[in-house]
């Protein structure tokens, strides 16, 4: 069954939210905290080893009630049921959206077109386990009999970003294998990686859901040629593995059937790290850690599926984002993890969030009359504080920000961790409170600044504050907590897509550029140029000269 087609702006809740926004928009978070001693308690949730404090948002109890009403009026509950039960909610591609099945329990029954997919899922998981164990413990060897030392993941988009983000995030849990990623069609990328490798001890994992992606096939072909300069055709079977839905194309490429890991069209590329697309993750940190990540995600799925909206972390994350995007006119959101391990987290979420919800046509095919997908960006704290935080604090734009931090560091260096976390807490406090004119003046007076200078400097030193933040404080960065964190953001994407009445699981917008690149490549490689606008034509002539 398909998702409902409800224009959110036509719901009674939306109209009430609009009025409510006009009443609340000038209220300062400082006074909201001052007038309610229980505010932090009221707007904090605890789940497993997660603490989610959303009290530093420009909301009150009626905001949350109205947002919940909106969720009900767009039939979110019914949509969640359809999402988890394998309905073809990716309607423009006629597919179910079931990355959640990849982390479900073996005994669960998840049906696609009437067939329970769990036996297949677990069969592939068993293959991942067996293969990765054999590579890690040196049982599987390269063509000269040496154990593998390096693994290269060849893929792009969802076939690269997830494994790249997670292998970095779980670096602490890593084994002896060095992992590398080749994604860009830029030949300098692949050549820089090849430069460091020994063909005798390197395993190549070609990851492509479709196995038709230009970048991945070009890189895989270049790597195969490089490999064959050192080894023979039959050695390919020992050094190449593939993950894809397209078994025919894999066979054409010449990869041994024993090293082929299937995936399914009901797993979207940007949500695929839980499938065999995560093979590089399992190679880097071992199958058990990979599986723990899946278990963490499964627990988050259960929370999302079964918890009342008023205590449901991803639902609240999504509703708050809608509140700022559609009522405050905020265009972007920052995601700032206070751990260097999550340095690729916002890049990963950029694909998840922007490829999913960057849509301007609703589920009935009409152009939407409201804002949809938010722009996502971010870098780890504290580095980001010394780079772009100035704009969040004192710029003209409202940038709701997620702060993600951990109670315990992995290496246990208390001195560093206390400093890191002091900054983490200080930033959300500063963004919320700001600094008033009176505070600035008294600070300057305390330093014996003369009145003329005080008058001149004060406007620049005032911080308006009132900047919304979410604080996600997790016990420790483990495979399990990482899995849950990623799953929360995945469900946030889903909820927002439901509210905005858009299809979150297709990506037609990336096709046009691919098509034109095909035509232009022919132009570049032939002596004639086809029809283009005058700018493109001149650029091509200049490039070819
Ligand atoms: O171009 C976008 C996209 O289709 C993504 O959605 C996907 O993750 C990426 O390309 C790679 O696709 P594939 O895994 O089929 O090579």
Boltz pocket constraint, residues with backbone or C-beta under 6 A from the ligand:
constraints:
  - pocket:
      binder: B
      contacts: [[A, 156], [A, 157], [A, 158], [A, 159], [A, 207], [A, 208], [A, 209], [A, 210], [A, 211], [A, 212], [A, 213], [A, 216], [A, 269], [A, 270], [A, 355], [A, 507], [A, 510]]
      max_distance: 6.0
